[in-house]
Amino acid sequence: MDTRQFLNRVKDEASLPDDRQAKNITEAVLTTLHSRIKEGEADDVEATLPTEIKELWEGDIGQKITKHLGAVDKLNKGQFIARVQDKARIATTEEAEQKTKAVIKVLKEAIPDGEVKDLSAQLPEDLRDFVKAA
């Protein structure tokens, strides 16, 4: 799956009106997910992504440094959705959850099943169940 296909799938799954919003919500979800898992697994997922999606996954320089230092944000599902909602400036928690689920669904389509399993194994049960259901 290339970058254009990835963002088009997000746009369709999340019922977004344009590419800019698809990229915005994708970045919010991917950077939040990236911050939640250990560096080695984050690198493994990144290796399977298209170039522009890799850039969204990595986040800004601050997030790259934090990840390199081994920091992991231990977020549960509620905290994860709240962070996405804040980053993407989404009005309601319900909408943030729906759009987050759409991005995760597309991510699961874009990366190998083994990476989905490895990524999920690092998540708390409520967030792991959310990812599995996406």
C-alpha positions in Angstrom: 0.0 0.0 0.0 1.5 3.4 -1.0 0.9 6.7 0.8 -1.9 7.8 -1.5 -3.8 4.5 -1.0 -3.2 4.7 2.7 -4.6 8.2 3.1 -7.5 7.5 0.7 -8.5 4.5 2.8 -8.4 6.6 5.9 -10.5 9.2 4.2 -13.1 6.6 3.2 -13.1 4.7 6.5 -13.3 7.8 8.6 -15.8 9.6 6.3 -13.6 12.6 5.9 -14.2 15.3 3.2 -10.6 15.9 2.1 -7.0 14.7 2.0 -5.8 17.3 4.5 -8.1 16.0 7.2 -7.1 12.4 6.4 -3.5 13.3 6.9 -4.2 15.2 10.1 -6.1 12.4 11.8 -3.5 9.8 10.5 -0.7 11.8 12.0 -2.5 12.2 15.3 -3.2 8.5 15.6 0.1 7.2 14.4 2.2 9.5 16.6 0.2 8.6 19.6 0.5 4.9 18.8 4.2 5.3 18.2 4.7 6.9 21.6 2.9 4.0 23.2 5.2 1.2 22.1 8.9 0.4 22.6 11.5 1.7 20.1 12.4 -1.7 18.6 8.8 -2.5 17.7 8.2 1.1 16.5 11.1 0.6 14.2 9.8 -2.7 12.9 6.4 -1.1 12.1 8.1 1.9 10.5 10.1 -0.3 8.2 6.9 -1.6 6.6 5.3 1.8 6.0 5.4 4.0 2.8 7.8 6.9 3.1 5.3 9.7 3.8 3.4 7.6 6.3 6.8 6.8 8.0 7.2 10.6 8.5 3.8 10.8 10.1 4.6 7.8 12.3 7.8 9.2 13.6 6.4 12.6 14.6 8.5 15.7 15.3 12.1 15.9 16.5 11.0 15.9 20.2 9.1 12.6 19.8 12.1 11.1 18.0 14.5 12.0 20.8 12.0 10.8 23.5 11.6 7.5 21.7 15.4 7.1 21.2 15.8 7.6 25.0 13.5 4.7 25.6 10.4 6.5 26.8 7.0 4.9 26.4 3.7 6.7 27.1 1.7 4.2 29.1 -1.7 5.2 27.9 -4.9 3.3 28.4 -7.7 3.4 25.7 -9.4 6.5 27.2 -6.1 8.4 27.5 -5.1 7.3 24.0 -8.4 8.6 22.5 -8.2 11.8 24.4 -4.7 12.5 23.1 -5.8 11.8 19.5 -8.8 14.1 20.1 -6.5 16.9 21.3 -3.9 16.5 18.6 -6.4 16.4 15.8 -8.7 18.9 17.4 -11.7 16.6 17.2 -14.9 18.0 18.8 -16.2 14.8 20.6 -14.7 11.7 22.2 -17.1 9.6 20.1 -15.9 11.1 16.9 -12.2 10.8 18.0 -12.8 7.1 18.7 -14.5 6.5 15.4 -11.7 8.2 13.4 -9.0 6.5 15.5 -10.5 3.1 14.8 -10.5 4.0 11.0 -6.8 4.8 11.0 -5.9 1.7 13.0 -7.9 -0.4 10.6 -6.0 1.0 7.6 -2.7 0.6 9.5 -3.5 -3.1 10.1 -4.2 -3.5 6.4 -0.9 -1.9 5.5 1.5 -3.8 7.8 2.2 -7.5 8.1 0.0 -9.5 10.5 3.0 -10.4 12.6 3.7 -6.7 13.2 0.1 -6.1 14.2 0.4 -9.0 16.7 3.7 -7.7 18.1 2.4 -4.1 18.3 -0.8 -5.2 20.1 1.2 -7.3 22.6 2.7 -4.1 24.0 -0.7 -2.4 24.7 -2.8 -2.6 27.8 -5.8 -4.9 27.5 -8.4 -2.2 26.8 -6.3 -0.6 24.0 -5.3 -4.0 22.6 -9.0 -5.0 22.4 -9.7 -1.7 20.6 -7.0 -2.3 18.1 -8.2 -5.9 17.5 -11.7 -4.7 16.9 -10.7 -2.0 14.4 
